Structure formats: C-alpha cells, structure tokens
Amino acid sequence: MQFIETRGNDGQHPENLSFSQAILSPISSFGGIYSPVSLPALGEDFLSQHLASSYKTLARGVLDAFEIDIDSATIDQALALYDEFDDPANPVPVVKVYDDLYVSELYHGPTRAFKDMALQPFGVVLSSIAQQRKENYLILAATSGDTGPAALETFKNKANVRVACMYPVGGTSDVQRLQMVTENADNLKVIGVKGDFDDTQNALKRLLASAAFNQKLKEKHIYLSAANSVNFGRIIFQTIYHIHSYLELVRQKAIDLGEKVYLNVPSGNFGNALGGYYAMQMGLPVEKILIASNKIYILTQLIKTGAYDLRTQAVVPTTSPAMDILKSSNIERILFDLFGSARTRELMLQLDNEKYYQLNADELETIQAIFAADFCEDAEGKAYIKKTFEQGYLMDPHTATCFKTYETCREKNLKTIVYSTAEWTKFSPVIANALTGEIDTRDIDALKSIAENANIKIPAMINELFDKEITHKCVIEK
C-alpha cells in the first residue's frame, strides 16, 4: 500500500510513501497529511469469510488486504493487546438498545475509551519500526480528553519512543485529566495548556511542520511523529471495528448479509467517522454515515450547507468535551478522496487563511450522498441519557448525541449502529446530573452515586486514579 499527499507535492517531500514511512512522518507538503492511493475491495465475499472470525482474525484480514509493510510478528504482537480488554473473546460488544438501534461499545480497553482500539496496537507497531530502524522518536499528542490517556498508556516504557502530550486545562473530565497527570513512566511528559483543544492541535501541527524544530531534534538524534488521527496508523485500526460491528448484527440475526445499515458516529476530529467512510468505500453495506455533533455544530453546518465557517465560532465547554473541536483534521482526507489534492489544498489553505470555505453545489451533493448530520444540545443529551437508563442502558454524553441523529437523520427504516466512544465512568458528573439532577458533584462522588443507582461496579483502573500521586504538574500559556 502506498500513501499520497492530500495537498499535492511541494518538491520537498517524496510523492509516495509506504505505510511505515507515513506513520513515522505524518505531515506532508503544504501542511497536509497522507491518505491511501487506493483502498482494497472488501465486498460480500470478504464479509462471508469472516462471519465466524474473532476480532483479531478479522483485524488481521483487513490489515493483510491493505498490504502494509509491517512484519507478521509485529502485527501479531500488536493485535494480541486486544486479549487484555474486558472480554478477550469479544473486545467490542454490540448491544441491542432498541429493535433498530445497536450500540457498538468501543471502550472496553485499559483507558475506557475508543482510542484504545487504535492506539493500543499502534504503539506496538511504531515502537517496533523505531527499534528496527535504530532510531528514536518523539511522539506528539494533542488531546480533547481520550487520545492523551490512550497514547500515554500504549507508549509508556516502550523502547525508542518518548511522548509529549498536550491537553486543554479545564477542557477534560477529572478522570481523563487524572489518567494523564498520574502517569509515571520516564518516557512520558504531560503538558497542560491554558486554551482549548484546537490550540493544542494547532501547536502539534506547527511543530510537526517546523523545519527548525525538526532540525533541533535531529541534532539530538530524535525524529518526530504524532499519535493524533492525523497519523494514518490510527485510522487503519479504526476501519476494523466498523466491519466487526456490521458482522455482529449479522451474527445476532438482526440483519442479513448484504443488508444496508446506518453508521451513527459522535464526531470531533472525524477520525472515527473516517474509518466508517473507508469501510463503506471498501464495500461495507452502508446506507449513510450519520454525524452527531454537540452544540459546537461546525460539522453539521458543513454537511447541511457546505460551509466550513470558523469566523463566528468559538469553543465553548459542553457536556461532551471530547467533541469540543472546531478544526476537524480528518475532513481533509474526505475532501482529498472525493475532490482530489488540488481542490483540497485550495479549500484547506482558505480555511487556514480566512477561517472559511464553501463547497460548490456539486461537491455538497456528493457529501450529502454519504453523510447526514445534526447537533445535540447539552440538555437534549442529558434527556437521552435519562431515557435510555430508564430503559436499561447506561451511556456517556458523547454516545447520547447519536440518539438525536438517530431520530432526525434516517430516511429509511434500517438498522442503526451507534458508536459508543467512552464508558460512563469518564463523565460521571454529567451522567449523575442527568439521572438525579445533582450538580457540582465531584467525579468520585458521582461515580459512587451512579454505581449505587445502577447496581454496577466502578472499574478498578478508574477507582484507583483518585489515590495516585500527580506526577505531571506542568501548565503553560497557549
């Protein structure tokens, strides 16, 4: 598999890269990123072959179809990490909530969020490549709450790798913050930034593209990479669970093989939705991908009107903070795949310079043939949390946004797969407020309240956070 630049070539970068090269150096010409030259075809024959496959076997089949230049032993080692999830036989349970709505629970890994699905194996792959090349890498991560803990967890104590992770102070839940600032491996550095996620992501992209910064690192024999979803090493693993979730519906006899479904994704940086898009392009029977926003509705506006307009938008705190993002990096890969590198460069440079771009009518029609979108206010999300809990299902506030798109965006009576990106433990004060009306509850008190109310246990890896020493106290101005 070869990768090509989303904004074209500037003469300073190679025109094509292998998978291993693309994940080691994720930023390309003109500040762009890398996308596949082509996608493998994974049609009904592939799905039939994997109806009885385990998650790891399916994952291996998808990676083999991509023909990535990673040796077999490393892939086996990476995929073996799924054995450490709650249920090794089924790391991604797909749970029926309504007759036509199923929730794909992506949060059963070590940090209780969907980022583990990609970052657990990604850490093994990148560290292995670095060791084989006898090179040292600094991995940058910017987080709205879940990438940070997952990146730190996967890279801690890994050979030839160090991580610097930036998070917005006050922009994550207490549990997410504690998952980062209590890490104590020597190769990790956590930096609080007095700003929002876009500030941390902009800093990450500037540093990745900075010749001076890269040169300074090279003088110390260190190379630069990233753990954010600008890195395709994240995205390739995110295509797999969309295929798995579809096959689970077939196995549960909810659908027949070949029957179309809706994929319903809570969206911030668009990596999760991009994985669904690639799965659809490779042959997964998908009617449309439903994009759920919170009250920062920039993605809903894009899909409904074709305008990406940051001129009057600002990041305001919501009850679903991992989606509090204005500049969604992976929209660029959608633009590239649909409209080519020249148009992508034009649009992205306009967004960088003018904080705005407008798709033309034909482009908007193309987008709307694939995606539909709506946004969910905080109060609406809490109402969905309360309603589904009373019906026997407990979910986090990001998952709740998908219940709005489930109600407003479906044009056909087809089964819908909602992607649950985080366990309830990550955002317990919001959920406690939704269920009982209690306010200003500390995370630990809210966790206990919900556990008692729902008659469930707080996972040990969450409970023990509150007794750990805070080892990262660095907070800087943006």
C-alpha angles and dihedrals in degrees: 000000000000129000129214133196119265094217100038129255127305097194091252097081130054112261094228132030135187120240093260092049092048094053092047093050107025100169117081139183120326091010093298130135136230129270132177117274087222139352127236119248111247102175134158094300091058091047091049091051091055101043091108097032125122117238091259093050091050090048091051090050092052093047091048090052089055089053093218118186096241119118119250095244092055092049090050090050091049095048091046088073089075085070087071094060120103093275114021090196092056114017091170111045116196109210128196112232101162130008090263101026125076126177119220104209107213097171106081095107132097098285096038095239137099093252088079089068090069105020098052094063093031091062092056093047096049095044090049092052091048091052093047090051091043089232133134121228136200108209115205120205130183115190141193087195114295107049091059099057092041094048093047091047095051097044101040112124091356114148120253093008135103125179133211111190124191122198132176111253108239091007098098134056118265091250092053091048093048091049087060106035095047095056109116107185113129094233096059131088123182120196124190113212124203094228141058133288093270089059091054093044092048089052090050093051093046092051093047090052097040113112091195094052093046091048092051090052092047089056085061091045092250127132127204131237139149140236096204121103089263078085112081089211085078096046098051091061090046093062091062101066092053089059091044092051091052091050090049090059089052091048090049088051090239090126139011119246107271094027113129124242139185118248109212113197132181101223136207114136090010097235093121091049091045090057088054091048092053091047089052092048090050092056110277107147100248125158095194141330112243113213115207118199130181120227088298087082101176093126093047089052091050094051095043100042108012091240122126099192123173096161095097099022128101133175109257122180114262136179088257099054098170086069095050092112132127102184109051106198098202095058083080091065090051091051091048094048093049104033108020135244099290094055092041092053091048093051097042094047089049089052091049094048104032102021088234146078135170125211116221121244096265092048092049090050089053092050093047092052087065106028139040124183148188137167131235125215119222093251091050091051092052090050090054090049091053094044096050092044090055087052091052106268127106118202140167125250095259092056088047092064089066092063088067093054089044088060100040110028108048115102095179135046096250132137114271127213112206115197113222106206102185141025119249089250092072094064105025099147091058092047093046089052091050093049102039108009093244114151138200090019118165114240094248092051092046091049091054092045094052093043090054094043094048096035093234134125126250107240112252094236089059098041094052093054092081092061097046124106116252104238101172113062100155113129121171140181114261 
